[in-house]
């Protein structure tokens, strides 16, 4: 699977990989999670169909009367594995992102008996900061969410470059 091949250098690190809608395949996002990487992908309707297990039209209907900027999450499950659909109301559409991470899933991952048991500490050490940004941000202000998205893309690209450079 292409997603697994492209993220090989960061398997087991607990990093967040952000992907375009072309990679919005639930099986792939869950496979990344099994490899110790949190995946998130933009959800778009292709032709007449939403990606599998995404109730896109129901989400749009629910957000129709909400104010611009309203955020909400829809928790789903497939084959015993949980994933989240993050939703954000824009002017004329609802932005949807499928992911395997939220505050609760990070805590479960850290407490689980996997190779990435101490990934939070490793990430913080790499950032040269004592506290993870997501832990200190208590706001759901959308510009912060967008910054986190772009920041995580840059971080993954940097780690991929380091991984390729070191072999």
N, C-alpha and C positions, 0 to 999 in steps of 0.2 A: 504494500500500500504506500503510495507516494508520500502521504503525511508522515508515516513512520520513518521512511527513509530520510526525509528532509530534516527531521527533528532528532535524528540519531545522536548527535553530540550532546544533547541536553536531556536524554532519557534519565529518569531517576532524580532529577534536580528539583522537581516541583515548580518549574517555570511555567508561565502562562504564554501559550502560543496563540496569536490572533491571526485569523484567516479570513479571506474574502469569501463571498457567497458561493463561489465555485467549489469550495471545500466543505460546504455545509452538508456533510453526510454524517448522520448520527453514529453509525457503526465506526467511522473513522475517529470522531471526537471521543468516543468511549474507548477505542483502542489506544489512543494517546494517553488517556487516564490510566489504563492498565500498565503503561510503560513509565508512569511516574511524571507525566507532563499534563498540565491542565490546558485543555483546548477551548477556544471560543471562536465562533464563526458567525458572520453576518447572515441573517436569514432573508431570502428573497423568494418571491413566487415566480416560478419558471413556467411560462405559458399559462396554463390554468391550474397548475399543481404546486402545492407547498411541499417542502421536504417531508419525508416520512416522520410521523409522530409530532408534527407541528400543526396545531389547530389555528392557523393564521387568520382565517376569516372570523373565527370566534373571538380571537384577541382583538382584531380590528373593531368588531362590534362592541366589545366591552369598553374599549377606549374612546369610542365615538363621542361620548358626552363629557369626557374628561378634559381638563385644561392642559394647554401646551406645557410640557416640562414634567408631567406626572410620570413617575417610574413605578414599575411593579415587576414581580417575578412569578413565573409559573413553574412549579416544580413537577417534573415528570419522572417516570421510571421505565426502563426497558431491560428485561432479563435480569432484574434485581439490581441494576446499576442506576443511580440517580443522575439526572442532568437538569439544568435550569434554563428556562427561556427568559432572558432579561428583556423587558419591554419599556419603551420610552415614547411618549406622545410628542410628535412634531406637528407643524402647522397642518400638513395635508396627508400625513401617513404616520404609522407607528413603526419605529425602529425596533427590530427584534434581533437579539444575539443569543445563540445557543452556546451553552458552556457547561463545563463540569466543575466549575468553581463558584463558591460563595463563601461567606465567613464560616458557616458550619462545616462545609466540606473540607476546607483547609484545616480546621481543627481536627476532624476525623482522620484526615490523611496524616497529620503530624503525630497523632496518637496511635496510629496503626503500626503494625510491625513490619513495615516495608523497608527497602533500601534507603528511602528518602526520609527516614524518621526525623532527621534534624535539618530538613531543607530550609525551614524558615530562618534558622540561625545562619546557614550558609549564604542565603540570599542577602541577608542584612550585612554580613561581613563583606560581601562583594560590593555592596552599595556604600560601604564605609559610613553607615549610619546605625545607631542603636535600635531604631524602631522602624518597622515596615510602614511605608506611606499609607497603605490601605488601613492599617490599624489605627493611625492617628486621624485619618479623615472620617469624621462622623457625619458629614453632609452627603446628601444625594444630589447635589447640584450638578446638572448635566455637564457643564464644562469640565468639571473634575473627572467625571466618568470618561469623557472623550480624551482628556489628558492621560488617564491611566491606560486607555486603549492604545494610544500612540506610543506612550512610554514602553509598554510591554512589547510592542512590535520592534522598537529600537533595541530593547534589551535582548530579545530573541535573535535578531540579526547580528548583534555584537557577539553573543555566545556562539552562534553558528560560525562566524568568522574565526573566532578563537579555536573552535573545535576543528575546523578545516586546516588551520595553520599548524596545529599541533599534531595532526595526523589522524 
